[in-house]
Amino acid sequence: MSAEHLTERESLTRTFLDLGPQAPTILPGWDAEDLLEHLLLREGAPHLIAGRKLPGPWRAAAGRELERRRAAPWQERVERFRTGPGRWSLAGRVDALSGQGELLIHHEDLRRAQDGWQPRRLSAERTADAWRSVGLMAPLAMRVRADVTLVSPVGGRRLRSRGAVGALRVHGEPLELLLWVSGRDDVARVRIHGDEAALRALGEGRRGL
């Protein structure tokens, strides 16, 4: 099967195996191992994410379990990710409905931290997934006092803002717009047009969940 027709999970699995646990990501302070741990906990053990933030014995117990998980060989942990979330995983069900937006974004967090990276050529199915994720994520992720129109080769989406001071148009491929909506300005390849007030509002606003 060609790379462009792999599922996003399988494609990310192969990237994890190719790059190894110490590969950098664009996320401050995170390497590939941190990213993989985040995905595994999100899908299969969200209680440990919460446990790390609790005081006393709960935090200590969560820490011990996290250390035990990290002691497993890298390939074993990657294969666990490849298997996917269980049928009762809330994160898995959200991803299935949202077009795998979390996996698409985090795959690029890893890919685009490597020297010489280039945008991927996504299949029509993955492109549709990315565009669906844009539609679901943008209203939640964007807090900008400007009306924003997202323009891609597969369509457009307009986001109105209460108290807008101007209007922006952001052009790009669906995956690039997904990265931009999530606040990954340093790597998202988009073109932004707008009046001065709207551009200032963009700089003052925020994006991301």
N, C-alpha and C positions, 0 to 999 in steps of 0.2 A: 504494500500500500504506500502511495507517495505521501511525503510529509504533509502536503497541504490538505490531504483527505483524512488524516488521523483525527480522532477525537481530541478535544483540548486537553483532557486529562492525560491521555497517552502521550501527546506531544510534550506536555510539561514534565511527565515522568522521564522521558528520554533526555530532556534538557538537564534535569537534576542529575541523572546518571552520567551524562557527558561532562558536566562541569564540576561535580563533587561538592562536598559540604562547605568548603571554605570559599567558594565563589562569591564575589560581592553582589549586592543588589543595589538598587537606587534608593532603598529605604534606609535612612540614617541608623547606623548601629546594627543592621541586620545583614547576615550572610545567608547563603543558601540553606544552611542548617536551621537558622532561625525561621526562615520563611516556610520550610517544610514543617517544622514543629507547629507553627501557627495554623497551617492548613489542616494538619492531622487533629489538633485539639479542637479546632472550630467544627470539624465534621464528626469527631468521635468522642471527645471528652471536654465539652465546654465547661464542665464543673471545675476542671483544673485551671482554666483561665480565670474564673471567678475566685478559686481557692488561693491563687497567688496574691490576691488583693486583700484577703481576710487576715485578721490578726491571729497571733498565738498558734495553737496546735493545728488549726486548719491550714494556715500558710506553710507550716513546717511539713505537714503531710503531703500537701500539693507539691512542695519542692522535692521531697524524696521520690515521689512518683515520676516527676519530670526528669529527675536524674536517672532513674531506672530506664525510662523510655529512651533517653539520649545515649545510654550505654549500648543499645542495640546497634549492630552494624548498619552503615549507611544504606547499603542496598536493601536490607530487610525493611528499613523504614520507608524507603522509596516504594518498594513493592506493596507495602501496606497502603500507601497513598494511591497507587495504581488500582488497587482493588476497589476503591471508592467507599463512600459512606454507606452505613447500613440503611435498611429500609425505613427505620424510624428516625433517622437523622434529620433534624429540622433544617440544618444548613444544606443538606443534600436536596431536600425538597424545594428550598428557596432557590438554589442554583438551577434546578431543573426548570423552574418557572421563569427565571430571570435571564435565561440564555447563557448561563455559565459565566456571568460577568466577573465574579470573584476570581475564577481561574484565568480568564483572559487577562485581567489587570495584573495579577501576580506573576503570570508567566512573563509579561513584559517587564515587570520590576526586576526580574532576573536577567532576561535576555539583554535589556538595554543598559545594563551596567558593564557589559563585556566590551572589550576593545573591538572596533570594526563592525558593530552590530548594524543590521539593515532591517527595515520594515519587512514583516512577513507577507507573503502572498496567501491570503486566507481563501479557503473554499467558499462557495456561495452560501453553504450552510453556516459556516463559522461567521461569515460577514453578517448574515441575518441575525445570528445570535448576538453579535456585538451591537447591532443596531437596536435590537429589542432591549438589551441591557441599558443602552443610552436612554431610551424612552422611560424606563422604570427608575433609573438612578438619578437622572438629571433633576427632576423636581425635588428630590430629597437632598441632593448633594450641593445644589447651588444656592448661595445666599448673596445675590448681587442685585443692587438697585438699578437694574437696567433690563429692558426686554431683550432676550437673547434668542436668536434664530440659529439653530444648528443645521448646517447644510452638508449633505453627503451625496455620493453618487446614487444612493438608493432612496433618497427622500429627504425631507426636512422636518424639523420639529421646532415649534415656537414656544418659548417659555416666557410668560408674562410675569412681571414683578410689580407688586404693590408699591407705589411710590417711585416708580421708575423715573430716572432723570435723563434717560436717553436709550438708544438701541444699538445692539451689536449683532453682527453676523459672523459666525465661526464656521469655516469651511475645512473639511477633511474627510478621510475615510472613516467608516464607523468605528474601527478600533482606535484610531487617533482621537476621535471625539470622545470616546469612552475614557481614554486616559486623561484628556483635558478636563472633562467633567469631574473626574476624581482628584484633580489638583496636581497632576504630574506634568507641570508646565515645562520642565527641563527636557523632557523626552518626547512629548506629544507634538507631532508634526501637523500643525493646523495653521490656518491663516485667519487673522482677526481683523475685522473692519468695523469701525464705529465712530461716532462723534466724540469729541473731546470729553464731554461730561460722562458718557457711558464708559469710555476707557478708564477714566479716573475712578468711576464706581467699581469697575472690575478689579482694579488694583486695591481698592479698599475692602472689597467683599471677600468671600471665602468660597472654596469648593472642596468637596470631599466629605466622607461620612466619618 
